[in-house]
Amino acid sequence: LVDQLKVLMDNVKTDILMEQEESGGDKKRSRRWSRRDCSVATATWHLGFLDSILSWEERAQRDIFGTTKMDWAKLLKHFDLDVRKEAFDKVHSPSEARAGAPLVVLEDD
């Protein structure tokens, strides 16, 4: 499972979060999103996925993914700070948490 997460992480990074530099070659940079809502949606999914990993480990009461979960969290650096803030607010909003399939486990649940 850890190996699959590493493959997923690499694919998300290279295919979604990065893009070719305009100068060409093999050099890549963080994607410049043409639509902010797409950037926020991707960051929200990313945070929700990370929260699911942490929640899974919490319920299992053991460290399943080791440092891989921190590598996943580090991918958030590819989003602008304001996008990260908005995504975090969405993940932790009361309306999201009360929806049919909440992204996070709240302390009062």
FENQUI-V582217 format. One record per residue. N is the residue number from 1. SS is DSSP state (H for helix, E for strand, C for the rest). PSI is psi as a letter, one per 20 degrees, with the letter a starting at -180 (NA if undefined). OMEGA is omega as a letter, one per 40 degrees, with the letter a starting at -180 (none if undefined). Layout:
N:SS:PSI:OMEGA ; N:SS:PSI:OMEGA
//
This chain:
1:C:h:i ; 2:H:g:i ; 3:H:h:i ; 4:H:h:i ; 5:H:h:i ; 6:H:h:i ; 7:H:g:i ; 8:H:g:a ; 9:H:g:i ; 10:H:g:i ; 11:H:g:i ; 12:H:g:a ; 13:H:g:a ; 14:H:h:a ; 15:H:h:a ; 16:H:g:a ; 17:H:i:a ; 18:E:q:i ; 19:E:q:i ; 20:E:q:i ; 21:C:q:i ; 22:C:h:a ; 23:C:i:i ; 24:C:a:a ; 25:C:a:a ; 26:C:i:a ; 27:C:p:i ; 28:E:q:i ; 29:E:r:i ; 30:E:p:a ; 31:C:p:i ; 32:C:o:a ; 33:C:p:i ; 34:C:h:i ; 35:C:p:a ; 36:H:h:a ; 37:H:h:i ; 38:H:h:i ; 39:H:g:i ; 40:H:g:i ; 41:H:g:i ; 42:H:g:i ; 43:H:h:i ; 44:H:g:i ; 45:H:g:a ; 46:H:g:i ; 47:H:g:i ; 48:H:h:i ; 49:H:g:i ; 50:H:g:i ; 51:H:h:i ; 52:H:g:i ; 53:H:g:a ; 54:H:g:i ; 55:H:g:i ; 56:H:g:i ; 57:H:h:i ; 58:H:g:i ; 59:H:h:i ; 60:H:i:a ; 61:C:l:i ; 62:C:r:a ; 63:C:n:a ; 64:C:g:a ; 65:C:i:i ; 66:C:c:a ; 67:C:i:a ; 68:H:h:i ; 69:H:h:i ; 70:H:h:i ; 71:H:h:i ; 72:H:g:a ; 73:H:h:a ; 74:H:h:i ; 75:H:i:i ; 76:H:i:i ; 77:H:i:a ; 78:H:i:i ; 79:C:q:i ; 80:C:q:a ; 81:H:g:a ; 82:H:h:i ; 83:H:g:i ; 84:H:g:i ; 85:H:g:a ; 86:H:g:i ; 87:H:g:i ; 88:H:g:i ; 89:H:h:i ; 90:H:g:a ; 91:H:h:a ; 92:C:j:i ; 93:C:q:i ; 94:H:h:a ; 95:H:h:i ; 96:H:g:a ; 97:H:h:a ; 98:C:i:i ; 99:C:r:a ; 100:C:h:a ; 101:C:n:a ; 102:C:q:i ; 103:C:h:a ; 104:C:q:i ; 105:C:o:a ; 106:C:q:a ; 107:C:h:a ; 108:C:i:i ; 109:C:NA:none
//
